Amino acid sequence: MSLVLDLTGRVALVTGGARGIGLGITRALQAAGATVVTCSRSEVEPVPGTTHRVCDVRDPESVQALVASLDRLDVLVNNAGGAPAVDAATASPRFHERIVGLNLLAPLLVAQAANAVMQQQDSGGTIVNISSISASRPAPTIAAYAAAKAGLDSLTASLAMEWAPRVRVNAIDVGLCRTEQTDDHYGDDASVATIERTIPLGRMARPEEVGHVAAFLASDLASYVSGASVACHGGGETPAFLLVQKGLS
């Protein structure tokens, strides 16, 4: 088998694929030769060379209409998600419901629609869920988000078993990533630099680096990888006692 990452002739759907990490994923899939369709809840300027559709990934009818509009579907990347920081003690039930809906139930909904198409294709298909390192460690101020991502990792393993052998399902547990929203979340450049010094590789990820992992998992190079949660976090988080020793706290 060739060791070239080649997605030529494949159609990929990237939810939330027009900005942030999703944009990095879209560009990586394009670079590998895929035809990419992105979607979001509102009209946005399409990424050059892609098609953009309006779709609320939490709405079954909207999702079914989107998937039905595609001639074929070889790759799904469930990227849409996120959550603002809140105090779990005071956040409303409605808030928690929406966060879990967006980060866990919506990926399941889109995956179900994609699987129905992929199971009928001779070539099957691949699904990549964008999860988070918050799924496996305490995450104060984003508790519902972290719980949803933990659920997404569990869902990934279950769907990989249910939908095999025709459909492979994997997740990427993403760490801190530099996007257009980084300064809003973490403050000025000095604050971001302090945070980056706590990451073993010394910096946050670039969106295209997450995209490279997604493209690999979608490709034939990962033909025997399914049910995996792949860490993309620069080596993890430095333990607190080492931060104190190094004067990084």
N, C-alpha and C positions, 0 to 999 in steps of 0.2 A: 504494500500500500504506500502511496506517495505521502511524504511528510509535509506536504504543502497544505496550509489551511485554506481551503477553497469552498466557498458557498455559492459559486456561480450557478444560476438557474433556480435558486431557492428563494421563496417569498417569506419574509420575516415581518412579524408584527411586534412593535415595541410600544407598550403603553407608556405614556408620559415621555415619549422619545424625542421631543423637540427641544429639551433644555436640560441642564444639569447633568447628572449621571446618565440619564436617558439619552441625551445628545451624544455623549461619548460612546455609548453602546451602538446607537444608530450609525455613527461614523465608522466604527470598527466593523460592523456587519457589512456596510457598504464597501469598505476597503477589501473585504474578503470576497466580494462579488455578489452579495445578496441584493435582491430587490426589497426595499424596506418601506413599510407602511407604518406611520406613527399615528397616535391618537391622543386626544386630551378632551377635557370637558368643554373647551371653547376653541374657536378658530384662532390659529396662530400662523405665523409665517412658516411655511413648510421648509424643512431642511433641504437645501439644493439636492435634486436627484431623488427625492422621496415623494410619497403621497401622504397627505395628512387628512385624517377623518375626525369629525367631532363624535365623541362617544363618552358617556358616563359609565365607567367600568363597574359601577355599583348597581347599574340598572339592567336587569336581564334582557329586556326587549332591545335596548340600545346595543348591548353586546352581541346578541344574536344577529341583529341587522348588520353590524360591522363585519362579523365573520362571514356571514352569508354573501356579502358584497365582494369577497375575495375569490379569485379563480381557484386558488389553492393556498395552502398554508403549511409551510415546512418548519418554521421556527416561531415560537412565541416567547417573548421576553416580558414577563410581568414586572415592570419597573415602577409603575405609578404607585405612590404611597407617600408617607411622611406624617409628621405631627409637630405642632408647636409645643414648647415647654410649658407645662402646667403643674400645679400642685395636685397630686392624686386625691388628697383629702377633700379638696373643695371643687374639683372639676365635676360638671354635671353628668348624670347618667347618659344624657343625650350626646355629650361630647365623647365619652368613652365608647358609646355605641358606634359613632361615626368613625372613630379612629380604628377600631377593630374591623369595622365594615370595609374601610378602604384598604387596610394593610393585610387582611387575612381573607375575608369573604369575597372581596372583589377578585383577587387572584384566582381563587377557586372557581368563581363564576366564569372568568375568561378562559381558564384552563379547560373547564368542561366543554365549552363551545369549541375550542381549538381541538381538543381530543376527538370530538365527534367527527371532525373533518379528517384529522390525521389517521384515525383508525381505518378509514376507507381508502387511503392512498397506499400504493404499493411500497412507497419509500417511507411510510410512517411519518414521524416528525419528532421534534425535540422541544421541550419546554424548559425555560430557565427562569426561576423565581429570584428576584433581587431581595435578599434578606439583609440582616444587619448583625454586627457583633453584639448589639444590644440584646439579641435573642438568647445569649448564653452568659450574661453577667448582669448584676444589678444596674438599673437604669433610672435613677431618681429623676423626676420631672417629665419623663416620657414612659411611665410605667405601662400604660395601656398599649402604646406602640411596641414596646419591647415584648410584652406578652403576645401580641399579635404576630410579631416576627418569629418568636419561639414556636408558635402554632404553625407558621408558614414553613419552617424547617421540618416540623413533624409531618405536615401535609405533603411536603415534597417527597419524603421517604415513602409515605403510604401510596401516593399516586404512582410513584415509580414502580411499585410492586403490582398495583392493580392494572396499570395500563401497559405493562410490558407484554410481549416483546416489541410491539410496533412503535411505542412512544417512550422515549427516554425523558426523565424529569430530574432536574438538578437545581440547586440553589447556590447563590453566591452570598456569603456573609461579609458585607462590606463594612470597612472601618471608616475613619474620617476621610473625607474627600473634598478637595478644593473645587467649588463651583461658584456661580455668580451670587450665591446666597451665603457664602462663608463668612463674610464680614458681618452680616446681619446676625448670624448665630453666635459668632465667637469674638467679635470686637475688632479692634484695629490690627494693623500688621504686627505690632509688638506682641499683642495677645496671641495671635495666631502662631507667631514664631515660638512663643513659650510652649504652646500646646504641641507644636510639631517636634520640639526637642524631647518630648516624652514618648515619641513613637520610635521603636528600634531603628527603622530605616531613615529616621530624621525628617520626615515630611509627610504631609497628607497625600493620599492618592490623587492622581489626575483622572478625570472621568474616562478618558480613553483607555486607561489601564484596566478599569473595571470592564470596559468594552472588550478588551482583548481576551479576558477570561470568559466572557459570555460567548464570544465568537468561537473560542476553542470548544466550549461545552456544546455548542450548536453544531460543530463540525464532525466529520468522520474521524478526526484524530481522537475524539472522545467517544468512539463507538461502543466502548465497554464501560463507560462511566454513567451510572444512573443511580438515583437515590442519594447522591452525595450533597453535602453542604461544604462548599469550597471557601476557605478563608481568604479574603483579600483585604488585609488590614495592616500591612507593613511590618508584621512581626508581633502584633498585639499591643498590649498596654503595659508599660513599665510598672512593676509593683511599687506601692507607696514608699516602702522602706528604701528602695533604690533611688527614688526621686529625692528623698531627704538627703541621702548620702551624696548625691551628685549636685545638690543645691538647685534642683529644678522645680521644687514645689512652690 
